[in-house]
Amino acid sequence: MKSDLKKSKKRISSKEFTQKYMSKESQECIQALTDQLDLEYSLMLIRKELNKTQKEIAEILGISQPTLSGIENVTQDIKLSTMKKYIEALGGSMSININLPTGKTFSINV
């Protein structure tokens, strides 16, 4: 009995857990939510790195602070044009990196 308990306490990674115990559909849903949270967190980090408030960026863009908050708290796919305006309002520029299965990487300035 004790050996069974020890086996059940074996640690596995979250990736192993999802692959073993979750359907493909659930895995895809989790990945989509993870990607969304990553984007939200990244936008906020970029703004905070430059010590800017949502209100300051909203004024530069000519939009309200709640609208800017909606951009940062992505609830759907964000348009590249919206992302570009956001980054430019922070004084930055945007490029897209494309990583191919061949190992080659291309960068496109947007």
GUKOL-344604 format. One record per atom (N, C-alpha, C): residue number from 0; residue in one letter; atom name; y, z, x. Coordinates in pm, 1 decimal, m for minus. Atoms other than C-alpha are relative to their C-alpha. Layout:
<rs>
<r n="NUM" res="A" atom="CA" py="Y" pz="Z" px="X"/>
...
</rs>
This chain:
<rs>
<r n="0" res="M" atom="N" py="m120.1" pz="0.0" px="81.6"/>
<r n="0" res="M" atom="CA" py="0.0" pz="0.0" px="0.0"/>
<r n="0" res="M" atom="C" py="125.8" pz="0.0" px="85.5"/>
<r n="1" res="K" atom="N" py="m117.6" pz="m5.3" px="m86.1"/>
<r n="1" res="K" atom="CA" py="245.7" pz="90.8" px="276.6"/>
<r n="1" res="K" atom="C" py="23.9" pz="m133.3" px="69.6"/>
<r n="2" res="S" atom="N" py="m18.4" pz="128.8" px="m67.3"/>
<r n="2" res="S" atom="CA" py="181.1" pz="m238.0" px="454.2"/>
<r n="2" res="S" atom="C" py="59.9" pz="m103.0" px="m94.7"/>
<r n="3" res="D" atom="N" py="m59.7" pz="89.6" px="98.5"/>
<r n="3" res="D" atom="CA" py="266.8" pz="m423.5" px="131.4"/>
<r n="3" res="D" atom="C" py="149.7" pz="26.2" px="m13.0"/>
<r n="4" res="L" atom="N" py="m141.4" pz="m34.5" px="8.4"/>
<r n="4" res="L" atom="CA" py="596.2" pz="m235.0" px="113.4"/>
<r n="4" res="L" atom="C" py="76.1" pz="m50.6" px="121.8"/>
<r n="5" res="K" atom="N" py="m65.6" pz="48.4" px="m121.0"/>
<r n="5" res="K" atom="CA" py="676.5" pz="m319.6" px="472.3"/>
<r n="5" res="K" atom="C" py="19.8" pz="m150.5" px="m6.4"/>
<r n="6" res="K" atom="N" py="m11.6" pz="145.3" px="12.5"/>
<r n="6" res="K" atom="CA" py="608.1" pz="m685.5" px="402.4"/>
<r n="6" res="K" atom="C" py="110.4" pz="m37.1" px="m97.6"/>
<r n="7" res="S" atom="N" py="m100.8" pz="33.1" px="100.3"/>
<r n="7" res="S" atom="CA" py="829.9" pz="m680.7" px="94.3"/>
<r n="7" res="S" atom="C" py="141.4" pz="30.9" px="48.4"/>
<r n="8" res="K" atom="N" py="m132.3" pz="m34.1" px="m52.4"/>
<r n="8" res="K" atom="CA" py="1116.9" pz="m531.2" px="296.6"/>
<r n="8" res="K" atom="C" py="43.9" pz="m93.9" px="111.8"/>
<r n="9" res="K" atom="N" py="m35.7" pz="95.6" px="m104.6"/>
<r n="9" res="K" atom="CA" py="1114.9" pz="m818.8" px="543.9"/>
<r n="9" res="K" atom="C" py="129.1" pz="m72.0" px="m39.2"/>
<r n="10" res="R" atom="N" py="m128.2" pz="66.2" px="26.5"/>
<r n="10" res="R" atom="CA" py="1461.8" pz="m965.3" px="571.7"/>
<r n="10" res="R" atom="C" py="m15.3" pz="m151.2" px="10.3"/>
<r n="11" res="I" atom="N" py="m5.8" pz="145.3" px="m7.6"/>
<r n="11" res="I" atom="CA" py="1515.0" pz="m1330.6" px="495.4"/>
<r n="11" res="I" atom="C" py="145.8" pz="m39.8" px="m17.4"/>
<r n="12" res="S" atom="N" py="m138.3" pz="46.5" px="12.2"/>
<r n="12" res="S" atom="CA" py="1833.2" pz="m1533.2" px="513.9"/>
<r n="12" res="S" atom="C" py="28.0" pz="m40.3" px="m144.5"/>
<r n="13" res="S" atom="N" py="m36.7" pz="41.6" px="135.5"/>
<r n="13" res="S" atom="CA" py="2025.4" pz="m1622.8" px="200.9"/>
<r n="13" res="S" atom="C" py="m47.1" pz="m142.6" px="m26.3"/>
<r n="14" res="K" atom="N" py="47.1" pz="138.2" px="15.6"/>
<r n="14" res="K" atom="CA" py="1933.4" pz="m1987.1" px="262.2"/>
<r n="14" res="K" atom="C" py="m149.2" pz="m1.9" px="m33.4"/>
<r n="15" res="E" atom="N" py="143.9" pz="m8.3" px="27.9"/>
<r n="15" res="E" atom="CA" py="1562.3" pz="m1900.3" px="274.1"/>
<r n="15" res="E" atom="C" py="m24.6" pz="53.0" px="m140.9"/>
<r n="16" res="F" atom="N" py="15.7" pz="m58.7" px="133.2"/>
<r n="16" res="F" atom="CA" py="1599.6" pz="m1688.6" px="m39.9"/>
<r n="16" res="F" atom="C" py="24.7" pz="m104.1" px="m108.5"/>
<r n="17" res="T" atom="N" py="m31.8" pz="98.1" px="103.8"/>
<r n="17" res="T" atom="CA" py="1767.7" pz="m1963.4" px="m240.4"/>
<r n="17" res="T" atom="C" py="m103.7" pz="m111.6" px="m4.4"/>
<r n="18" res="Q" atom="N" py="100.3" pz="106.2" px="m2.3"/>
<r n="18" res="Q" atom="CA" py="1517.2" pz="m2225.3" px="m126.0"/>
<r n="18" res="Q" atom="C" py="m131.6" pz="46.0" px="m61.5"/>
<r n="19" res="K" atom="N" py="129.2" pz="m50.5" px="46.0"/>
<r n="19" res="K" atom="CA" py="1220.9" pz="m2003.4" px="m211.2"/>
<r n="19" res="K" atom="C" py="1.3" pz="41.2" px="m147.2"/>
<r n="20" res="Y" atom="N" py="m0.2" pz="m62.1" px="131.6"/>
<r n="20" res="Y" atom="CA" py="1332.2" pz="m1840.4" px="m535.4"/>
<r n="20" res="Y" atom="C" py="90.7" pz="m66.2" px="m103.8"/>
<r n="21" res="M" atom="N" py="m92.1" pz="60.8" px="95.8"/>
<r n="21" res="M" atom="CA" py="1590.4" pz="m2068.4" px="m697.7"/>
<r n="21" res="M" atom="C" py="m30.3" pz="m147.8" px="m18.2"/>
<r n="22" res="S" atom="N" py="21.0" pz="141.5" px="29.9"/>
<r n="22" res="S" atom="CA" py="1565.8" pz="m2404.3" px="m867.4"/>
<r n="22" res="S" atom="C" py="101.8" pz="m84.1" px="76.2"/>
<r n="23" res="K" atom="N" py="m91.1" pz="92.9" px="m67.7"/>
<r n="23" res="K" atom="CA" py="1729.1" pz="m2708.2" px="m710.3"/>
<r n="23" res="K" atom="C" py="135.7" pz="m0.3" px="m71.2"/>
<r n="24" res="E" atom="N" py="m123.9" pz="m0.9" px="78.4"/>
<r n="24" res="E" atom="CA" py="1985.4" pz="m2703.2" px="m992.3"/>
<r n="24" res="E" atom="C" py="84.0" pz="124.0" px="31.8"/>
<r n="25" res="S" atom="N" py="m71.0" pz="m123.9" px="m33.9"/>
<r n="25" res="S" atom="CA" py="2076.0" pz="m2340.1" px="m918.8"/>
<r n="25" res="S" atom="C" py="57.3" pz="m6.8" px="140.8"/>
<r n="26" res="Q" atom="N" py="m46.8" pz="14.0" px="m137.9"/>
<r n="26" res="Q" atom="CA" py="2103.7" pz="m2417.0" px="m547.7"/>
<r n="26" res="Q" atom="C" py="124.1" pz="m88.1" px="6.2"/>
<r n="27" res="E" atom="N" py="m115.3" pz="90.6" px="1.4"/>
<r n="27" res="E" atom="CA" py="2343.2" pz="m2706.1" px="m618.7"/>
<r n="27" res="E" atom="C" py="122.3" pz="68.0" px="m60.8"/>
<r n="28" res="C" atom="N" py="m109.5" pz="m73.4" px="63.8"/>
<r n="28" res="C" atom="CA" py="2553.8" pz="m2485.2" px="m847.5"/>
<r n="28" res="C" atom="C" py="60.3" pz="101.1" px="97.0"/>
<r n="29" res="I" atom="N" py="m46.7" pz="m98.1" px="m98.4"/>
<r n="29" res="I" atom="CA" py="2575.8" pz="m2213.2" px="m582.3"/>
<r n="29" res="I" atom="C" py="77.6" pz="m69.0" px="111.1"/>
<r n="30" res="Q" atom="N" py="m69.3" pz="72.7" px="m106.6"/>
<r n="30" res="Q" atom="CA" py="2674.3" pz="m2469.6" px="m317.8"/>
<r n="30" res="Q" atom="C" py="137.2" pz="m47.1" px="m46.8"/>
<r n="31" res="A" atom="N" py="m128.3" pz="46.2" px="53.5"/>
<r n="31" res="A" atom="CA" py="2948.0" pz="m2612.4" px="m541.3"/>
<r n="31" res="A" atom="C" py="99.3" pz="115.9" px="m9.4"/>
<r n="32" res="L" atom="N" py="m87.6" pz="m117.4" px="8.8"/>
<r n="32" res="L" atom="CA" py="3089.2" pz="m2263.6" px="m606.4"/>
<r n="32" res="L" atom="C" py="42.6" pz="48.0" px="138.3"/>
<r n="33" res="T" atom="N" py="m31.6" pz="m39.8" px="m137.6"/>
<r n="33" res="T" atom="CA" py="3071.4" pz="m2179.9" px="m235.8"/>
<r n="33" res="T" atom="C" py="105.7" pz="m92.1" px="58.9"/>
<r n="34" res="D" atom="N" py="m98.4" pz="96.5" px="m50.0"/>
<r n="34" res="D" atom="CA" py="3260.2" pz="m2499.1" px="m148.3"/>
<r n="34" res="D" atom="C" py="137.1" pz="25.2" px="m61.5"/>
<r n="35" res="Q" atom="N" py="m126.0" pz="m27.2" px="68.8"/>
<r n="35" res="Q" atom="CA" py="3525.6" pz="m2417.3" px="m409.2"/>
<r n="35" res="Q" atom="C" py="67.3" pz="124.3" px="56.8"/>
<r n="36" res="L" atom="N" py="m56.5" pz="m123.3" px="m56.0"/>
<r n="36" res="L" atom="CA" py="3573.3" pz="m2062.7" px="m277.7"/>
<r n="36" res="L" atom="C" py="50.8" pz="m21.5" px="142.0"/>
<r n="37" res="D" atom="N" py="m41.1" pz="30.0" px="m137.0"/>
<r n="37" res="D" atom="CA" py="3593.7" pz="m2195.1" px="78.0"/>
<r n="37" res="D" atom="C" py="134.3" pz="m71.8" px="0.9"/>
<r n="38" res="L" atom="N" py="m126.5" pz="73.1" px="8.7"/>
<r n="38" res="L" atom="CA" py="3872.4" pz="m2436.3" px="m20.3"/>
<r n="38" res="L" atom="C" py="113.1" pz="93.7" px="m41.2"/>
<r n="39" res="E" atom="N" py="m102.6" pz="m94.4" px="45.0"/>
<r n="39" res="E" atom="CA" py="4064.5" pz="m2165.7" px="m208.2"/>
<r n="39" res="E" atom="C" py="43.5" pz="91.8" px="113.6"/>
<r n="40" res="Y" atom="N" py="m28.5" pz="m93.1" px="m109.0"/>
<r n="40" res="Y" atom="CA" py="4039.2" pz="m1925.7" px="83.9"/>
<r n="40" res="Y" atom="C" py="73.5" pz="m70.4" px="113.6"/>
<r n="41" res="S" atom="N" py="m63.5" pz="75.6" px="m108.1"/>
<r n="41" res="S" atom="CA" py="4137.4" pz="m2195.2" px="334.7"/>
<r n="41" res="S" atom="C" py="146.6" pz="m28.0" px="m29.7"/>
<r n="42" res="L" atom="N" py="m139.4" pz="27.4" px="35.7"/>
<r n="42" res="L" atom="CA" py="4454.5" pz="m2291.2" px="146.5"/>
<r n="42" res="L" atom="C" py="85.1" pz="125.5" px="14.6"/>
<r n="43" res="M" atom="N" py="m74.1" pz="m125.4" px="m11.0"/>
<r n="43" res="M" atom="CA" py="4561.9" pz="m1928.0" px="125.2"/>
<r n="43" res="M" atom="C" py="19.8" pz="38.5" px="146.9"/>
<r n="44" res="L" atom="N" py="m10.6" pz="m35.1" px="m142.2"/>
<r n="44" res="L" atom="CA" py="4487.4" pz="m1869.3" px="495.5"/>
<r n="44" res="L" atom="C" py="102.9" pz="m86.0" px="72.2"/>
<r n="45" res="I" atom="N" py="m96.5" pz="90.7" px="m63.0"/>
<r n="45" res="I" atom="CA" py="4689.8" pz="m2174.5" px="599.3"/>
<r n="45" res="I" atom="C" py="141.7" pz="47.6" px="m31.3"/>
<r n="46" res="R" atom="N" py="m133.9" pz="m45.2" px="40.6"/>
<r n="46" res="R" atom="CA" py="4991.3" pz="m2051.8" px="399.9"/>
<r n="46" res="R" atom="C" py="35.5" pz="133.0" px="66.8"/>
<r n="47" res="K" atom="N" py="m26.9" pz="m131.9" px="m58.8"/>
<r n="47" res="K" atom="CA" py="4960.2" pz="m1693.7" px="525.7"/>
<r n="47" res="K" atom="C" py="16.8" pz="m7.6" px="151.5"/>
<r n="48" res="E" atom="N" py="m15.0" pz="18.7" px="m145.2"/>
<r n="48" res="E" atom="CA" py="4924.4" pz="m1813.5" px="886.6"/>
<r n="48" res="E" atom="C" py="145.7" pz="m29.7" px="34.5"/>
<r n="49" res="L" atom="N" py="m139.9" pz="36.3" px="m22.1"/>
<r n="49" res="L" atom="CA" py="5278.9" pz="m1948.8" px="852.6"/>
<r n="49" res="L" atom="C" py="96.8" pz="99.3" px="m64.9"/>
<r n="50" res="N" atom="N" py="m82.1" pz="m104.8" px="62.7"/>
<r n="50" res="N" atom="CA" py="5404.4" pz="m1632.0" px="677.9"/>
<r n="50" res="N" atom="C" py="85.9" pz="m53.9" px="m114.2"/>
<r n="51" res="K" atom="N" py="m69.7" pz="56.3" px="115.8"/>
<r n="51" res="K" atom="CA" py="5499.6" pz="m1825.0" px="364.9"/>
<r n="51" res="K" atom="C" py="m56.2" pz="61.1" px="m127.2"/>
<r n="52" res="T" atom="N" py="44.8" pz="m49.0" px="130.2"/>
<r n="52" res="T" atom="CA" py="5485.1" pz="m1698.1" px="8.5"/>
<r n="52" res="T" atom="C" py="m26.3" pz="m119.1" px="m91.5"/>
<r n="53" res="Q" atom="N" py="22.1" pz="105.8" px="98.2"/>
<r n="53" res="Q" atom="CA" py="5364.7" pz="m1897.0" px="m288.3"/>
<r n="53" res="Q" atom="C" py="133.4" pz="m47.2" px="m57.4"/>
<r n="54" res="K" atom="N" py="m130.5" pz="35.3" px="56.3"/>
<r n="54" res="K" atom="CA" py="5720.0" pz="m1886.5" px="m422.9"/>
<r n="54" res="K" atom="C" py="75.6" pz="m95.5" px="92.4"/>
<r n="55" res="E" atom="N" py="m69.6" pz="86.9" px="m96.0"/>
<r n="55" res="E" atom="CA" py="5863.0" pz="m2041.4" px="m104.1"/>
<r n="55" res="E" atom="C" py="m57.4" pz="m141.6" px="m1.5"/>
<r n="56" res="I" atom="N" py="63.5" pz="132.1" px="m1.3"/>
<r n="56" res="I" atom="CA" py="5610.3" pz="m2325.3" px="m104.4"/>
<r n="56" res="I" atom="C" py="23.9" pz="m71.5" px="m132.3"/>
<r n="57" res="A" atom="N" py="m25.2" pz="59.2" px="131.3"/>
<r n="57" res="A" atom="CA" py="5653.7" pz="m2382.1" px="m478.4"/>
<r n="57" res="A" atom="C" py="140.4" pz="m59.6" px="m6.7"/>
<r n="58" res="E" atom="N" py="m137.9" pz="51.1" px="m0.4"/>
<r n="58" res="E" atom="CA" py="6030.7" pz="m2422.1" px="m429.3"/>
<r n="58" res="E" atom="C" py="10.2" pz="m129.1" px="80.1"/>
<r n="59" res="I" atom="N" py="m1.3" pz="121.7" px="m82.0"/>
<r n="59" res="I" atom="CA" py="5975.4" pz="m2679.0" px="m152.2"/>
<r n="59" res="I" atom="C" py="m60.5" pz="m116.6" px="m77.6"/>
<r n="60" res="L" atom="N" py="68.9" pz="104.7" px="75.4"/>
<r n="60" res="L" atom="CA" py="5738.3" pz="m2873.3" px="m378.8"/>
<r n="60" res="L" atom="C" py="67.5" pz="m31.8" px="m133.4"/>
<r n="61" res="G" atom="N" py="m66.2" pz="21.2" px="128.6"/>
<r n="61" res="G" atom="CA" py="5965.6" pz="m2840.9" px="m682.9"/>
<r n="61" res="G" atom="C" py="m89.9" pz="33.1" px="m118.5"/>
<r n="62" res="I" atom="N" py="89.3" pz="m43.6" px="107.2"/>
<r n="62" res="I" atom="CA" py="5699.9" pz="m2665.4" px="m890.5"/>
<r n="62" res="I" atom="C" py="13.9" pz="151.5" px="m16.1"/>
<r n="63" res="S" atom="N" py="m7.1" pz="m144.9" px="21.2"/>
<r n="63" res="S" atom="CA" py="5662.1" pz="m2316.1" px="m1033.2"/>
<r n="63" res="S" atom="C" py="m104.2" pz="72.1" px="85.6"/>
<r n="64" res="Q" atom="N" py="95.7" pz="m80.7" px="m76.9"/>
<r n="64" res="Q" atom="CA" py="5486.4" pz="m2034.8" px="m848.9"/>
<r n="64" res="Q" atom="C" py="m136.2" pz="5.0" px="m69.1"/>
<r n="65" res="P" atom="N" py="131.6" pz="1.2" px="64.7"/>
<r n="65" res="P" atom="CA" py="5212.5" pz="m2015.8" px="m1117.0"/>
<r n="65" res="P" atom="C" py="m75.3" pz="m132.7" px="19.3"/>
<r n="66" res="T" atom="N" py="64.3" pz="129.4" px="m25.3"/>
<r n="66" res="T" atom="CA" py="5147.6" pz="m2388.8" px="m1068.0"/>
<r n="66" res="T" atom="C" py="m57.9" pz="m3.4" px="140.1"/>
<r n="67" res="L" atom="N" py="50.9" pz="m5.0" px="m137.5"/>
<r n="67" res="L" atom="CA" py="5114.6" pz="m2336.0" px="m693.8"/>
<r n="67" res="L" atom="C" py="m122.1" pz="91.1" px="8.4"/>
<r n="68" res="S" atom="N" py="115.3" pz="m90.4" px="3.1"/>
<r n="68" res="S" atom="CA" py="4881.4" pz="m2043.9" px="m760.0"/>
<r n="68" res="S" atom="C" py="m123.1" pz="m73.1" px="m52.7"/>
<r n="69" res="G" atom="N" py="109.8" pz="80.2" px="54.5"/>
<r n="69" res="G" atom="CA" py="4669.9" pz="m2282.1" px="m967.7"/>
<r n="69" res="G" atom="C" py="m57.1" pz="m96.8" px="101.6"/>
<r n="70" res="I" atom="N" py="47.3" pz="89.2" px="m106.4"/>
<r n="70" res="I" atom="CA" py="4651.3" pz="m2519.8" px="m671.1"/>
<r n="70" res="I" atom="C" py="m85.3" pz="78.9" px="98.0"/>
<r n="71" res="E" atom="N" py="75.4" pz="m82.2" px="m95.1"/>
<r n="71" res="E" atom="CA" py="4538.0" pz="m2240.1" px="m440.4"/>
<r n="71" res="E" atom="C" py="m129.3" pz="53.9" px="m60.6"/>
<r n="72" res="N" atom="N" py="119.5" pz="m51.3" px="67.9"/>
<r n="72" res="N" atom="CA" py="4291.3" pz="m2105.3" px="m696.5"/>
<r n="72" res="N" atom="C" py="m68.1" pz="m115.1" px="m72.4"/>
<r n="73" res="V" atom="N" py="58.1" pz="125.4" px="47.2"/>
<r n="73" res="V" atom="CA" py="4110.5" pz="m2433.0" px="m737.9"/>
<r n="73" res="V" atom="C" py="m104.9" pz="26.5" px="m108.1"/>
<r n="74" res="T" atom="N" py="98.7" pz="m10.9" px="106.9"/>
<r n="74" res="T" atom="CA" py="3930.9" pz="m2451.1" px="m1070.8"/>
<r n="74" res="T" atom="C" py="m69.2" pz="m133.2" px="m24.6"/>
<r n="75" res="Q" atom="N" py="61.8" pz="132.1" px="8.1"/>
<r n="75" res="Q" atom="CA" py="3847.3" pz="m2819.1" px="m1038.2"/>
<r n="75" res="Q" atom="C" py="29.3" pz="m72.5" px="130.3"/>
<r n="76" res="D" atom="N" py="m25.1" pz="75.4" px="m122.6"/>
<r n="76" res="D" atom="CA" py="3849.4" pz="m3087.0" px="m771.4"/>
<r n="76" res="D" atom="C" py="150.0" pz="m22.0" px="17.1"/>
<r n="77" res="I" atom="N" py="m141.8" pz="19.2" px="m29.2"/>
<r n="77" res="I" atom="CA" py="4190.0" pz="m3100.3" px="m606.7"/>
<r n="77" res="I" atom="C" py="20.2" pz="m142.2" px="53.2"/>
<r n="78" res="K" atom="N" py="m28.8" pz="135.6" px="m47.2"/>
<r n="78" res="K" atom="CA" py="4344.0" pz="m3443.4" px="m550.9"/>
<r n="78" res="K" atom="C" py="45.0" pz="5.1" px="145.3"/>
<r n="79" res="L" atom="N" py="m45.5" pz="8.3" px="m139.2"/>
<r n="79" res="L" atom="CA" py="4398.6" pz="m3549.5" px="m191.6"/>
<r n="79" res="L" atom="C" py="152.1" pz="m4.3" px="7.0"/>
<r n="80" res="S" atom="N" py="m146.3" pz="9.9" px="m0.9"/>
<r n="80" res="S" atom="CA" py="4759.8" pz="m3632.3" px="m278.5"/>
<r n="80" res="S" atom="C" py="63.7" pz="138.2" px="m20.0"/>
<r n="81" res="T" atom="N" py="m49.9" pz="m136.1" px="20.7"/>
<r n="81" res="T" atom="CA" py="4814.1" pz="m3274.9" px="m403.6"/>
<r n="81" res="T" atom="C" py="m17.8" pz="82.9" px="126.2"/>
<r n="82" res="M" atom="N" py="27.4" pz="m72.9" px="m124.3"/>
<r n="82" res="M" atom="CA" py="4652.1" pz="m3131.2" px="m91.8"/>
<r n="82" res="M" atom="C" py="97.7" pz="m44.1" px="108.9"/>
<r n="83" res="K" atom="N" py="m91.8" pz="52.0" px="m102.3"/>
<r n="83" res="K" atom="CA" py="4867.6" pz="m3357.3" px="127.4"/>
<r n="83" res="K" atom="C" py="140.6" pz="57.3" px="m20.1"/>
<r n="84" res="K" atom="N" py="m132.7" pz="m55.1" px="28.8"/>
<r n="84" res="K" atom="CA" py="5189.6" pz="m3244.4" px="m44.5"/>
<r n="84" res="K" atom="C" py="6.4" pz="148.1" px="36.9"/>
<r n="85" res="Y" atom="N" py="7.2" pz="m143.0" px="m30.9"/>
<r n="85" res="Y" atom="CA" py="5083.4" pz="m2880.2" px="m8.1"/>
<r n="85" res="Y" atom="C" py="10.3" pz="21.3" px="150.7"/>
<r n="86" res="I" atom="N" py="1.1" pz="m13.7" px="m146.2"/>
<r n="86" res="I" atom="CA" py="5012.9" pz="m2918.6" px="364.9"/>
<r n="86" res="I" atom="C" py="134.5" pz="m41.7" px="59.0"/>
<r n="87" res="E" atom="N" py="m130.4" pz="45.3" px="m49.9"/>
<r n="87" res="E" atom="CA" py="5336.1" pz="m3113.9" px="423.0"/>
<r n="87" res="E" atom="C" py="109.8" pz="101.3" px="m32.3"/>
<r n="88" res="A" atom="N" py="m98.1" pz="m103.5" px="34.9"/>
<r n="88" res="A" atom="CA" py="5533.9" pz="m2840.9" px="240.7"/>
<r n="88" res="A" atom="C" py="m5.4" pz="115.6" px="99.1"/>
<r n="89" res="L" atom="N" py="15.1" pz="m103.0" px="m102.9"/>
<r n="89" res="L" atom="CA" py="5398.8" pz="m2604.3" px="506.2"/>
<r n="89" res="L" atom="C" py="41.5" pz="m51.2" px="137.3"/>
<r n="90" res="G" atom="N" py="m41.4" pz="57.8" px="m127.3"/>
<r n="90" res="G" atom="CA" py="5522.7" pz="m2840.7" px="776.5"/>
<r n="90" res="G" atom="C" py="m114.5" pz="m60.5" px="78.6"/>
<r n="91" res="G" atom="N" py="117.1" pz="53.7" px="m68.9"/>
<r n="91" res="G" atom="CA" py="5175.7" pz="m2965.7" px="861.9"/>
<r n="91" res="G" atom="C" py="m27.0" pz="m144.6" px="m37.2"/>
<r n="92" res="S" atom="N" py="47.1" pz="133.4" px="35.3"/>
<r n="92" res="S" atom="CA" py="4996.7" pz="m3296.8" px="846.0"/>
<r n="92" res="S" atom="C" py="m149.1" pz="10.9" px="m28.7"/>
<r n="93" res="M" atom="N" py="138.5" pz="m7.9" px="43.2"/>
<r n="93" res="M" atom="CA" py="4655.2" pz="m3378.2" px="710.1"/>
<r n="93" res="M" atom="C" py="m79.5" pz="m118.7" px="51.0"/>
<r n="94" res="S" atom="N" py="93.7" pz="106.0" px="m35.1"/>
<r n="94" res="S" atom="CA" py="4359.7" pz="m3575.6" px="836.6"/>
<r n="94" res="S" atom="C" py="m136.4" pz="38.4" px="m55.0"/>
<r n="95" res="I" atom="N" py="134.8" pz="m21.8" px="50.8"/>
<r n="95" res="I" atom="CA" py="4005.2" pz="m3614.3" px="715.1"/>
<r n="95" res="I" atom="C" py="m97.8" pz="m35.4" px="110.5"/>
<r n="96" res="N" atom="N" py="105.5" pz="26.7" px="m97.6"/>
<r n="96" res="N" atom="CA" py="3711.1" pz="m3584.8" px="951.8"/>
<r n="96" res="N" atom="C" py="m124.8" pz="m44.6" px="m73.4"/>
<r n="97" res="I" atom="N" py="123.2" pz="52.9" px="57.6"/>
<r n="97" res="I" atom="CA" py="3404.6" pz="m3790.9" px="868.3"/>
<r n="97" res="I" atom="C" py="m108.3" pz="10.5" px="105.6"/>
<r n="98" res="N" atom="N" py="111.8" pz="m19.5" px="m92.2"/>
<r n="98" res="N" atom="CA" py="3081.4" pz="m3683.7" px="1035.9"/>
<r n="98" res="N" atom="C" py="m119.2" pz="m80.3" px="m49.9"/>
<r n="99" res="L" atom="N" py="112.3" pz="84.7" px="38.7"/>
<r n="99" res="L" atom="CA" py="2810.1" pz="m3948.2" px="1023.6"/>
<r n="99" res="L" atom="C" py="m131.7" pz="55.7" px="52.2"/>
<r n="100" res="P" atom="N" py="130.4" pz="m47.8" px="m46.6"/>
<r n="100" res="P" atom="CA" py="2437.6" pz="m3881.1" px="1057.2"/>
<r n="100" res="P" atom="C" py="m35.1" pz="m50.2" px="139.9"/>
<r n="101" res="T" atom="N" py="24.8" pz="53.0" px="m134.7"/>
<r n="101" res="T" atom="CA" py="2446.9" pz="m4087.1" px="1377.5"/>
<r n="101" res="T" atom="C" py="60.2" pz="89.0" px="107.6"/>
<r n="102" res="G" atom="N" py="m66.0" pz="m87.7" px="m95.5"/>
<r n="102" res="G" atom="CA" py="2655.3" pz="m3813.2" px="1537.9"/>
<r n="102" res="G" atom="C" py="143.9" pz="m41.5" px="26.8"/>
<r n="103" res="K" atom="N" py="m138.4" pz="45.5" px="m18.7"/>
<r n="103" res="K" atom="CA" py="2975.3" pz="m4018.8" px="1537.5"/>
<r n="103" res="K" atom="C" py="91.2" pz="68.9" px="m100.8"/>
<r n="104" res="T" atom="N" py="m100.7" pz="m61.8" px="85.0"/>
<r n="104" res="T" atom="CA" py="3290.4" pz="m3864.0" px="1396.0"/>
<r n="104" res="T" atom="C" py="123.2" pz="m88.8" px="m2.4"/>
<r n="105" res="F" atom="N" py="m122.9" pz="76.3" px="16.8"/>
<r n="105" res="F" atom="CA" py="3590.5" pz="m4048.2" px="1259.0"/>
<r n="105" res="F" atom="C" py="104.1" pz="91.5" px="m62.9"/>
<r n="106" res="S" atom="N" py="m109.4" pz="m77.0" px="56.8"/>
<r n="106" res="S" atom="CA" py="3928.7" pz="m3897.6" px="1178.1"/>
<r n="106" res="S" atom="C" py="99.0" pz="m97.1" px="m62.0"/>
<r n="107" res="I" atom="N" py="m94.1" pz="85.5" px="71.8"/>
<r n="107" res="I" atom="CA" py="4159.2" pz="m4053.7" px="920.6"/>
<r n="107" res="I" atom="C" py="123.6" pz="83.2" px="m31.8"/>
<r n="108" res="N" atom="N" py="m125.2" pz="m66.5" px="36.8"/>
<r n="108" res="N" atom="CA" py="4524.0" pz="m3950.4" px="896.5"/>
<r n="108" res="N" atom="C" py="33.6" pz="m37.9" px="m143.1"/>
<r n="109" res="V" atom="N" py="m29.5" pz="24.0" px="141.2"/>
<r n="109" res="V" atom="CA" py="4621.4" pz="m3913.1" px="533.5"/>
<r n="109" res="V" atom="C" py="149.6" pz="8.8" px="m21.3"/>
</rs>
